[in-house]
Amino acid sequence: MLESVYETLLEIELKKRGHKVERQKTVSFKYEGVSIENAFRLDMLVDDKVIVELKSTEKMSPVFAKQLKTYLAITKLQVGVVVNFGMATLKDGFLRFVNNYSEPGLCASSSQRENHSLK
């Protein structure tokens, strides 16, 4: 299915469980005193705390982790996940970042089981 379909279904399930969900949330920020409006969109922001980036591809790409780490750094949020519904299993398509730490056991492959610290 398309990423947008997974996004809709995940929103429904999270809301059924009592979570606040914002889809396609635009993010603006300041850089050296200059406002950068609508710099990017988060696929989902859950409970004003967790960034959820959704994918629907057959492979995990290192750029997924980089994208999420950038979003966490700019928003100053602590928790984010990448969920790739295109993988053979959900476990294979799941990356979680908490503070400056990625839990290696949840990465899709040994090449991704490196420390993904925000620097």
C-alpha positions, -999 to 999 in steps of 0.1 A, spaced: 0 0 0 10 36 -3 26 54 26 -4 77 29 -27 47 34 -6 34 62 -5 69 77 -43 71 78 -47 36 93 -21 43 119 -38 75 128 -71 57 133 -55 30 155 -36 56 177 -67 77 181 -88 47 191 -62 42 219 -66 78 231 -36 94 215 -34 129 200 -22 126 164 -12 154 140 -5 143 105 17 162 80 26 187 107 47 216 93 77 226 112 93 260 111 125 271 130 150 299 133 185 298 121 208 327 131 178 349 138 162 341 104 128 323 105 126 293 81 89 288 76 75 254 67 109 239 65 96 203 65 67 181 74 65 154 100 45 125 89 30 123 123 34 138 157 19 118 185 10 133 219 32 163 211 61 141 220 69 114 194 78 119 158 67 91 135 82 89 101 65 64 78 79 45 49 67 19 25 98 6 7 114 -28 3 147 -17 20 158 3 49 180 33 39 205 51 61 188 83 50 157 74 71 177 76 103 194 108 92 160 124 84 146 114 118 177 126 137 175 159 119 138 163 128 145 155 165 174 180 167 155 208 151 123 202 171 142 194 203 119 164 209 132 134 226 116 104 209 111 94 173 105 62 152 108 52 116 82 26 106 88 10 72 57 -10 63 73 -23 31 97 -47 49 91 -85 53 82 -79 90 74 -48 110 104 -56 133 127 -53 102 113 -20 94 114 -3 128 140 22 141 135 39 175 155 69 188 152 79 224 171 110 235 206 105 219 204 67 218 191 42 193 182 7 206 204 -15 184 182 -46 188 154 -28 169 174 -19 138 167 -38 106 202 -51 98 236 -54 114 248 -24 93 221 -3 110 229 -16 145 255 11 150 250 38 176 228 65 159 235 92 185 225 128 177 256 149 177 
